[in-house]
Amino acid sequence: MLTQIFRNIPDVTKNLVILNALMFLVKLVLESQGILLGYKLGVYYPGSDLFEPYQIVTHMFMHADFFHLLFNMIMLIFIGSKLEQVWGKKRYFIFYFATGLGAALLNWVAQGVELYQLTGEIFPTANYSDLELLRDGVQWEGTLAGNKILQVYFIGGVGASGAIYGLMAGFALLFPNTELQLLFPPIPVKAKWLMLFLIASAVYMAYQRNPNDNVAHLVHLGGALVGFIMVQIWKRGRSNFY
């Protein structure tokens, strides 16, 4: 059954799933050897000592854990496959990466605003010397947990969630009344209501700013926003799909 499902996945979506899975396996292998690939390929604020330009792409293929990868890949297969069939390979490929990159850029803007509110600067000084580094990567003992500047500079982002939320926003706009079968809880829900719920949840969680919450909710919102804008531009003069 799984083999049949995989064979029916369109080419771009299939290759994205394979690449994400391979990168996760590489990450696990290297971690067992003391090399923390997630820290190197995750995306950091441009003012951070840890920032590298390639991270704006590589972070989309890094995932924190198996369940993070699993959720994103399930959504990619079932939502992305339909959009690839509708748009074709080229437009779908552009949309996927545009939403993922756009989400990261919008998150940088939000981080820059936060830093400006705190310090009056977009790129205040913050160096490795401000942290106590531990063997297992860029960690913190006390100061980072209570220091917003250091949190922005030294906590990186990983995952394809920005692009996934972009895909979900695109799907909800094109197929608003299509029912999707949820896993938890196992009930059907229309795409438009699911997307509204996810956006409302992301807004609420971003506003709450729970210090124990490591999810980049602004990235999710950024991906959905970029996806919404792109679909609105592309579908001018066309009717909704149902």
Buried (B, 14 or more C-beta within 10 A) or exposed (E): EEEEEEEEBBEBBBEBBEEBBEBBEBBEEBBEEEEBBBBBBBBBBBBBEBBEEEBBBBBBBBBBEEEBBEBBBEBBBBBBBBBBEBBEEEBBBEBBBBBBBBBBEBBBEBBBEBBEEEBEEBBBEBEEEBBEEEEEEBEBEEEBEEBBBBBBBBBBBBBBBBBBBBBBBBBBBBBBEBEBEEEEEEEEBBBBBBBEEBBEEBBEBBEEEEEEEEBBBBBBBBBBBBBBBBBEEBBEEEEEBE
